[in-house]
Amino acid sequence: MNLVKIVIKNMRQRALATWLTGASVMLGVALAVAILLIKLGVQQRFEQGTLGYEMVVGAKGSPLQLVLNVVYNLDISLGNISWKLFEQLRNDKRIKLAVPFSVGDNYKGFRIVGTTDAFFKDFEFEPGRKPELAAGRIFNFSEDALKSAFQEAAERAREREAKERGEEVKPAPEPAPVEHPFEAVVGSTVAEQTSLAVGQKFIAAHGVQPSAEAKEHTENPWTVVGILKPTHTAVDRAIYINLDSFYHIEGHELRGPTAPEKSEEKDNDPDPGQVSSIVLKLRSPITAFGLYREINDREDAMAAFPAAEIRKLFDIVGNIDRLLLAQAILILIVAGVAIAVSIYNSMSERRREIAILRALGARRATIFSIVLLEAVTICLFGAAAGLVGGHLVVGLANGALYKASGFVIPAFHIQPLEWYILAVAVILGAVAGLGPAVGAYRTDVAKNLAPTS
């Protein structure tokens, strides 16, 4: 007697009920797998994205907001910190590399980041990986031009403040010609979605998010001089410009510091300018916490470890993941109940068939195995379809995810936990089929062989 053939025959006879209960299992497993893949994938990508950002420095505020703003180009800037602080950190023997960033504009929703050529030449967004060009070149940068831009921005700020006080303002001298044109290097996603190419010009708008009221900097269009290769990080969704050109733009005035300096830090050397944030790469991790405390003891700046802040973020959202997984488990339980009810309701139609099998020599254990195997088979096929479906859902969602965040989730890498989900589904099928199997085991042969009329 071939038990598998009998089970398949029984499933075909109840095709509609089989498909519906199998679909319930598939839905629960697909949801659980998708949640697992998204959770692990997003966490992995977020943590991987912090690898090159050992420490970030910005204005006082939320460390998590600072990390999201600097590392992932999300949220808004906390404010500005002094250029003098950048120079101090750059010259600190504990620091291998310091890269400044300034933000405040966007182009079609993509953030524009002012920085130096060190971002392309020395910065590794992941160990061993630097931003690479797919076409063109990086922008030209001159620190002398940056200092000149700082002076111009400070003068514009003084003029504006004088006008606000109602004072007479003398016409400022014409600014010196910019040594380098307004040049930009665009990320791969930006180039793909905006069709920007090397040599094309674009006009930025004020603000890090697109707005109908945002002022466009029509007087200073930027020219694309380079396009970066895909990195599958937030770098793909940013436009990088030379830092000096950022401060030549109207509206990027240098106002007062975000917080007063400590009295012991005051000197006669005026602060030449400001930036939004600084990314630091340290020579040795041993010095990290000492430097961290020194910066956070200041009144005008704050330091944060991106990796630690992202771990805190996932600790916070972990409850949401568990809630969604609980929902997926509930769907599986409901599917198990549906299988038990479906098979149990069919038993009245199958008692004569079972009695005939017993009369032909089938043992009680064989009958028990047939019913139990039917429930397990429905769950197994539904779970297998759910595993495939969960991966397909994540794979299809990757396109939208990449456009929104700049990274993708490895949708077709099987996670070890998926085998546990499959095992749970099989166990659930066995439990669901246990009741009907016991009923079949106890079937009275003589009573059910009797003629029905």
C-alpha positions in Angstrom: 0.0 0.0 0.0 1.5 3.3 -1.1 0.7 5.9 1.6 1.9 8.8 -0.5 -0.5 8.0 -3.4 -3.4 7.7 -1.0 -2.5 11.0 0.6 -2.3 12.8 -2.8 -5.6 11.2 -3.9 -7.3 12.5 -0.7 -5.9 16.0 -1.3 -7.1 16.0 -4.9 -10.6 15.0 -3.7 -10.6 18.0 -1.4 -8.7 20.3 -3.8 -10.4 23.6 -2.8 -10.0 23.0 1.0 -6.4 21.8 0.4 -5.5 25.0 -1.6 -7.2 27.3 0.9 -5.5 25.8 4.0 -2.2 25.6 2.1 -2.5 29.2 1.1 -3.0 30.2 4.8 0.2 28.4 5.7 2.0 30.1 2.8 0.8 33.5 3.9 2.0 33.1 7.4 5.4 31.7 6.4 5.9 34.3 3.6 5.2 37.1 6.2 7.6 35.6 8.7 10.3 35.1 6.1 9.9 38.6 4.7 10.0 40.2 8.2 13.1 38.1 9.0 14.9 39.1 5.7 14.0 42.8 6.1 15.0 43.0 9.7 18.3 41.2 9.2 19.0 42.9 5.9 18.3 46.4 7.0 20.2 45.9 10.3 23.1 44.5 8.4 23.1 47.3 5.8 22.8 50.0 8.4 25.5 48.6 10.5 27.7 48.0 7.5 27.1 51.6 6.5 28.7 52.8 9.7 32.0 50.9 9.2 33.9 53.8 7.6 32.4 56.4 10.0 34.2 55.6 13.2 33.2 58.9 14.9 31.1 61.9 13.8 31.1 65.4 15.3 28.4 67.9 15.1 26.4 70.5 17.0 24.8 69.6 20.4 21.6 67.7 20.1 20.5 64.1 19.5 23.4 61.7 18.7 21.1 59.5 16.6 19.9 62.5 14.6 23.5 63.4 13.9 24.4 59.9 12.7 21.3 59.7 10.5 22.1 63.1 9.0 25.8 62.5 8.3 26.0 58.8 7.5 22.7 58.2 5.8 21.7 61.6 4.5 18.5 61.5 6.5 16.9 63.9 8.9 18.0 67.5 9.2 21.3 69.0 10.4 21.6 69.9 14.1 23.4 73.2 13.3 27.0 74.3 12.7 30.3 73.8 14.4 33.4 75.9 14.1 36.0 75.5 11.4 38.6 76.0 14.2 37.4 72.8 15.8 37.9 71.0 12.5 41.4 72.3 12.2 42.1 71.2 15.8 40.8 67.7 15.1 42.7 67.5 11.8 45.9 68.3 13.6 45.3 66.0 16.5 47.8 63.1 16.5 45.1 60.7 17.5 43.2 61.3 14.3 44.1 59.8 11.0 41.6 61.6 8.9 39.0 64.4 9.3 36.5 65.1 6.6 34.1 68.1 6.9 30.6 68.2 5.6 28.1 71.1 5.1 24.5 70.5 4.1 21.5 72.8 3.3 20.5 72.3 -0.3 18.9 69.7 -2.5 18.3 68.9 -6.1 15.1 67.1 -6.9 15.1 65.7 -3.4 18.7 64.5 -3.4 20.8 66.0 -0.8 23.7 68.3 -1.8 26.8 67.8 0.5 29.7 70.3 0.5 33.0 68.6 1.3 36.6 68.5 0.3 38.5 66.3 -2.1 39.7 64.2 0.9 36.3 62.5 0.8 37.3 60.9 -2.6 41.0 60.5 -2.0 41.3 59.3 1.5 37.9 58.4 3.0 36.8 54.8 3.0 33.0 54.4 3.4 33.7 50.7 4.1 37.1 49.2 4.9 39.1 49.0 1.7 36.4 50.8 -0.3 36.6 54.4 -1.4 34.2 56.3 -3.7 35.2 55.4 -7.3 34.4 57.3 -10.4 32.3 55.8 -13.2 32.9 58.8 -15.4 34.6 62.2 -15.3 36.8 63.4 -12.4 36.4 64.8 -8.9 35.9 68.5 -8.2 38.8 70.9 -7.6 39.2 72.0 -4.1 41.3 74.8 -2.6 41.5 75.6 1.1 42.5 79.2 0.2 39.3 79.5 -1.8 37.4 78.1 1.1 38.8 80.7 3.5 37.8 83.4 1.0 34.3 81.9 0.8 34.0 82.0 4.6 34.9 85.7 4.6 32.3 86.4 1.9 29.6 84.5 3.8 30.5 86.3 7.0 30.3 89.7 5.3 26.8 88.8 3.9 25.7 87.8 7.4 26.9 91.2 8.8 25.0 93.0 6.0 21.8 91.2 6.6 22.0 91.7 10.4 22.6 95.4 9.9 19.6 95.7 7.6 17.5 93.9 10.2 18.6 96.5 12.7 17.7 99.3 10.2 21.3 100.5 9.9 22.6 101.9 6.7 24.7 99.4 4.8 27.5 100.3 2.6 27.7 98.4 -0.7 30.0 95.5 -0.2 32.9 95.2 -2.7 32.4 92.7 -5.5 33.5 89.3 -4.3 36.7 87.9 -5.9 36.1 85.6 -8.8 35.8 82.0 -7.7 39.0 80.2 -8.5 37.3 77.0 -9.4 33.8 76.8 -11.0 30.9 75.4 -9.2 31.6 71.7 -9.7 29.7 68.6 -8.5 30.2 64.8 -8.3 26.9 62.9 -8.3 26.1 59.5 -6.9 24.9 56.7 -9.1 21.3 56.8 -8.0 21.1 60.5 -8.5 22.6 60.2 -12.1 20.1 57.4 -12.9 17.0 59.1 -11.6 17.8 62.7 -12.7 19.6 61.8 -16.0 22.5 64.1 -15.0 25.6 63.5 -17.1 29.1 64.8 -17.1 29.1 68.4 -18.4 25.5 69.1 -17.6 24.4 71.9 -15.3 21.8 71.9 -12.6 20.3 74.5 -10.2 20.0 73.6 -6.5 17.2 74.6 -4.2 17.5 75.7 -0.6 16.7 73.1 2.1 17.4 69.4 2.4 13.9 68.5 1.2 12.1 69.6 -1.9 9.5 72.3 -1.3 7.4 74.6 -3.6 8.5 77.6 -1.5 12.2 76.7 -1.6 14.4 79.3 -3.2 16.4 78.1 -6.2 20.1 79.3 -6.5 19.7 80.3 -10.1 22.7 82.7 -9.9 25.1 79.8 -9.3 24.4 76.6 -11.3 26.7 73.7 -10.6 28.3 71.7 -13.4 28.6 67.9 -13.1 32.2 66.9 -13.5 32.0 63.3 -12.2 29.6 60.4 -11.6 30.3 57.8 -8.9 30.1 54.0 -9.3 27.3 52.3 -7.3 28.2 51.6 -3.7 24.8 50.4 -2.4 25.1 53.0 0.4 23.7 56.4 1.1 26.6 57.8 -1.1 24.6 56.8 -4.2 21.8 59.2 -3.2 24.0 62.3 -2.7 25.5 65.1 -4.7 28.9 66.2 -3.6 30.2 69.8 -4.2 33.4 71.6 -3.4 33.0 73.1 0.1 34.1 76.6 -1.0 31.3 76.9 -3.5 28.8 76.0 -0.8 29.6 79.2 1.0 29.6 81.4 -2.1 25.8 80.8 -2.3 23.3 83.4 -1.1 21.6 82.2 2.0 24.6 80.3 3.3 25.7 83.1 5.6 27.9 82.4 8.6 25.9 83.5 11.7 26.9 83.2 15.3 28.1 79.9 16.8 25.5 77.4 18.0 26.8 77.6 21.6 29.3 79.8 23.4 32.8 78.6 23.8 34.1 77.9 27.3 35.9 80.9 28.8 39.2 79.0 28.9 39.0 78.3 25.2 38.5 81.9 24.1 41.4 83.5 22.3 42.0 86.4 19.9 42.0 84.2 16.8 38.5 84.6 15.2 36.8 81.6 13.9 37.1 81.7 10.1 34.0 79.7 9.3 31.6 76.9 10.1 30.6 73.4 8.9 27.7 71.1 9.6 29.7 68.1 10.7 33.0 66.3 10.7 33.7 62.6 10.1 36.8 61.2 11.9 38.9 58.1 11.3 41.1 57.3 14.3 44.7 56.0 14.3 43.9 53.6 17.2 40.6 52.6 18.8 42.3 52.9 22.2 42.1 56.7 22.0 38.4 56.7 20.9 36.7 57.1 24.3 39.2 59.8 25.5 38.6 61.9 22.4 34.8 61.2 22.7 34.7 62.6 26.2 36.9 65.6 25.3 34.5 66.6 22.5 31.4 66.1 24.5 32.7 68.1 27.3 32.7 71.1 25.0 29.6 73.4 24.9 29.7 73.9 21.2 30.0 70.4 19.8 29.1 66.7 20.3 30.6 63.4 19.2 28.8 60.2 18.5 29.8 56.6 17.5 27.6 55.7 14.5 27.8 51.9 15.2 26.6 52.3 18.8 23.8 54.7 17.8 22.5 52.3 15.1 22.5 49.4 17.6 20.4 51.6 20.0 18.0 52.3 17.1 17.5 48.6 16.4 17.0 47.9 20.1 14.2 50.5 20.0 12.5 49.1 16.9 13.1 45.5 17.9 9.7 45.4 19.6 8.0 46.2 16.3 9.8 43.3 14.7 8.7 41.0 17.5 5.1 42.2 17.1 5.1 41.5 13.4 6.6 38.0 13.9 3.9 37.3 16.5 1.3 38.3 13.9 2.9 35.8 11.4 2.9 33.1 14.1 -0.8 33.8 14.8 -1.5 33.4 11.0 0.3 30.0 11.1 -1.8 28.9 14.2 -5.0 29.9 12.4 -3.9 28.0 9.4 -3.2 25.0 11.6 -6.7 25.2 13.1 -8.1 25.5 9.5 -6.3 22.3 8.5 -7.6 20.4 11.5 -11.2 21.6 10.9 -11.0 20.8 7.2 -9.7 17.3 7.7 -12.0 16.6 10.6 -15.1 17.7 8.6 -14.1 15.4 5.8 -13.9 12.4 8.1 -17.6 11.7 7.9 -17.3 11.3 4.1 -14.2 9.2 4.5 -15.2 6.8 7.2 -16.6 4.2 4.7 -13.3 4.5 2.7 -11.3 4.0 5.9 -13.4 1.0 6.9 -12.8 -0.6 3.5 -9.1 0.0 3.9 -9.2 -1.7 7.3 -11.2 -4.6 5.8 -8.5 -5.0 3.1 -5.9 -5.5 5.8 -4.8 -1.9 6.6 -3.8 -1.6 10.3 -5.0 1.2 12.6 -1.4 2.6 12.6 -1.5 2.9 8.8 -4.8 4.7 8.8 -3.4 7.1 11.6 -0.3 7.7 9.4 -2.3 8.5 6.3 -4.4 11.3 8.0 -1.4 12.7 9.9 0.8 12.6 6.7 -2.0 14.5 4.8 -1.9 17.4 7.3 1.9 17.5 7.4 2.0 17.5 3.5 -0.4 20.4 3.3 1.8 22.4 5.8 5.0 21.4 4.1 3.9 22.5 0.6 2.4 25.7 2.0 5.6 26.4 4.0 7.8 25.8 1.0 5.7 28.1 -1.2 5.8 30.7 1.7 9.6 30.5 1.8 9.9 31.2 -1.9 7.1 33.9 -1.7 8.8 35.7 1.1 12.1 36.0 -0.9 10.2 37.1 -4.0 8.4 39.8 -2.1 11.6 41.2 -0.7 13.3 40.9 -4.1 10.4 42.9 -5.7 10.5 45.5 -3.0 14.3 46.0 -3.4 13.8 48.4 -6.3 11.7 50.8 -4.3 14.0 50.3 -1.3 17.1 51.2 -3.3 15.5 54.3 -4.7 14.4 55.4 -1.2 17.5 54.6 0.8 20.4 53.8 -1.6 20.9 50.2 -0.4 19.4 46.8 -1.2 18.6 43.8 1.0 20.1 40.4 0.0 16.7 38.9 -0.9 17.9 35.5 -2.2 20.3 34.6 0.6 18.7 31.9 2.8 19.0 32.7 6.5 19.5 29.8 9.0 16.4 30.9 10.9 14.3 30.0 7.8 14.8 26.3 8.4 13.4 26.8 11.9 10.3 28.4 10.4 9.9 25.5 8.0 10.3 23.0 10.9 7.7 24.9 12.9 5.3 24.7 10.0 5.8 20.9 9.7 5.3 20.5 13.5 2.2 22.6 13.3 0.8 20.3 10.5 1.5 17.3 12.7 -0.3 18.9 15.6 -3.2 19.9 13.4 -3.6 16.4 12.0 -3.3 14.7 15.3 -7.0 15.0 16.3 -8.4 13.8 12.9 -5.8 11.0 12.8 -6.9 9.7 16.2 -10.5 9.8 15.0 -9.6 7.8 12.0 -7.6 5.4 14.2 -10.8 4.7 16.2 -13.1 4.2 13.2 -15.5 1.2 13.7 -15.1 -1.1 10.7 -18.3 -3.1 11.1 -20.5 0.0 11.6 -19.1 1.9 8.7 -19.2 -1.1 6.3 -22.9 -1.5 6.8 -25.1 -0.4 3.9 -26.3 3.2 4.2 -29.8 2.3 2.9 
